[in-house]
Amino acid sequence: MYISRSNGEFRMVRSAVGGGVTDKRIVIVGAGGHGRVIAGVLRSQGMHVLGFVDPDPCIKGKMIDGMPILGGDDVLLDMNPGETFLVNAIGAVRDTVRRRAVGERLTKLGFAWVGCIHSRASVDSGAKLMGDVQIMAGAIIQGGTAVGAQVVVNTGAVVDHDCLVGGYCHIATGATLAGGVVLGRGVLVGAGAVIIQNIQVGENAVVAAGAVVVSNVSPGVMVAGVPAVIKKTLVGY
């Protein structure tokens, strides 16, 4: 399945359905490891992936699994937003700032975004996916949960019942959100981290890999450890 966004409304569609996004070209923004995974998911579902854009001039023209790196973001200026969808494949290693900035900038140019749900992900019918989300293999999203625009729920991550996940969050490989967790916009939850039930994490906070969060987290801080404690305040806070 894939998620498409049009005029601020979001809808989930099975890729077997003709028309809509299946008739459009898709360009993947970001040619790193996450982009490669996204490309595999899209192509397995019959999407027409035109290639990648990436700011690194040294990789222009190279191929990734048979798909070309077209050049930098400037390539998009020559494309018709009405005929081309984008996928935000910029990863989040330290924070989600660049991913969010690129997403917002290209949206202002008129491009719409498409997400994807891996065939081996499990999404409860009672979950609400409010944006162009990316749900990777083995991920689980339970009922009563709402997931915002351009969120990544990466391989094997678990988002339990009644969670609220703000836009541009990245829930990394193997991380777990217990029931009722609230993530503000732009939160990064590192690989293998655990956030226990009913915890609130403020916008742009970072939960380090392997952390166990047992109390609320303020906006714009990084927490780490078991139990997690504040390690630093991020730039701008």
Number of C-alpha atoms within 10 A of each C-alpha: 18 23 23 22 20 12 6 8 9 17 14 19 14 12 19 11 10 9 9 10 22 16 12 16 17 23 24 25 25 24 26 14 12 15 21 17 14 23 27 14 23 22 11 12 18 11 20 16 21 18 21 30 25 22 14 12 10 9 16 16 13 14 14 15 9 8 15 18 24 22 20 17 15 12 11 19 10 7 11 11 17 11 13 20 22 24 26 27 28 21 19 23 14 13 22 21 15 12 21 20 12 14 23 12 11 19 14 9 11 11 21 22 26 25 27 25 25 21 14 14 19 17 18 15 10 14 18 20 22 23 26 30 29 26 30 24 20 18 24 21 27 20 17 17 23 21 25 21 22 28 27 28 30 23 21 22 27 23 28 22 21 21 26 21 28 23 23 30 31 27 31 24 23 21 26 24 26 19 21 19 22 24 27 21 23 27 30 29 33 25 22 18 26 26 25 18 19 17 20 22 27 20 22 25 26 31 30 23 20 19 22 22 25 17 16 15 22 18 21 20 22 23 24 20 16 13 13 21 18 14 12 12 15 14 7 5 8
